[in-house]
């Protein structure tokens, strides 16, 4: 993992994954991340931008949902929504 020392973003990601998932899965995850970056560099003919790693790891700033969006999200996760007042399933 000597090459990760050159890229602090990947090193931090690797160490976090290694702690949670184990070394082998962390190596595969970092390899996939690198291959995805390489594919984008070659397909878009752009220079590597390390700042994109930081953006991808942060949650979105605005975490507001409408009621309809929240209900749709919960339905997609398998929850059943019941209105407490009427008792009907949303």
FENKA-V262364 format. One record per residue. N is the residue number from 1. RES is the residue in three letters. SS is DSSP state (2 for helix, 1 for strand, 0 for the rest). PHI is phi in radians with two decimals (999 if undefined). Layout:
BEGIN
n: (N/N)
res: (RES/RES)
ss: (SS/SS)
phi: (PHI/PHI)
END
This chain:
BEGIN
n: (1/2/3/4/5/6/7/8/9/10/11/12/13/14/15/16/17/18/19/20/21/22/23/24/25/26/27/28/29/30/31/32/33/34/35/36/37/38/39/40/41/42/43/44/45/46/47/48/49/50/51/52/53/54/55/56/57/58/59/60/61/62/63/64/65/66/67/68/69/70/71/72/73/74/75/76/77/78/79/80/81/82/83/84/85/86/87/88/89/90)
res: (UNK/UNK/UNK/UNK/UNK/UNK/UNK/UNK/UNK/UNK/UNK/UNK/UNK/UNK/UNK/UNK/UNK/UNK/UNK/UNK/UNK/UNK/UNK/UNK/UNK/UNK/UNK/UNK/UNK/UNK/UNK/UNK/UNK/UNK/UNK/UNK/UNK/UNK/UNK/UNK/UNK/UNK/UNK/UNK/UNK/UNK/UNK/UNK/UNK/UNK/UNK/UNK/UNK/UNK/UNK/UNK/UNK/UNK/UNK/UNK/UNK/UNK/UNK/UNK/UNK/UNK/UNK/UNK/UNK/UNK/UNK/UNK/UNK/UNK/UNK/UNK/UNK/UNK/UNK/UNK/UNK/UNK/UNK/UNK/UNK/UNK/UNK/UNK/UNK/UNK)
ss: (0/2/2/2/2/2/0/2/2/2/2/2/2/2/2/2/2/2/2/2/2/0/2/2/2/2/2/2/2/2/2/2/2/2/2/2/2/2/2/2/2/2/2/2/0/0/0/0/0/0/2/2/2/2/2/2/2/0/0/0/0/0/0/0/0/0/2/2/2/2/2/2/2/2/2/2/0/0/0/0/0/1/0/0/0/0/0/0/1/0)
phi: (999/-1.09/-1.25/-1.21/-1.09/-1.29/-2.17/-1.05/-1.12/-1.24/-1.10/-1.09/-1.09/-1.06/-1.10/-1.13/-1.17/-1.07/-1.15/-1.50/-1.99/1.86/-1.10/-1.14/-1.18/-1.14/-1.08/-1.12/-1.12/-1.20/-1.08/-1.12/-1.08/-1.17/-1.12/-1.12/-1.10/-1.10/-1.05/-1.14/-1.08/-1.28/-1.30/-1.74/0.95/-2.08/-1.34/-1.16/-2.17/-1.15/-1.11/-1.15/-1.09/-1.14/-1.16/-1.23/-1.49/-1.64/-1.22/-1.07/-1.16/-1.56/-1.97/-1.74/-2.22/-1.33/-1.07/-1.12/-1.14/-1.13/-1.13/-1.10/-1.10/-1.12/-1.07/-1.15/-1.61/1.68/-1.44/-1.88/-1.74/-2.11/-1.25/-1.15/-1.31/-1.65/1.40/-1.52/-1.43/-1.45)
END
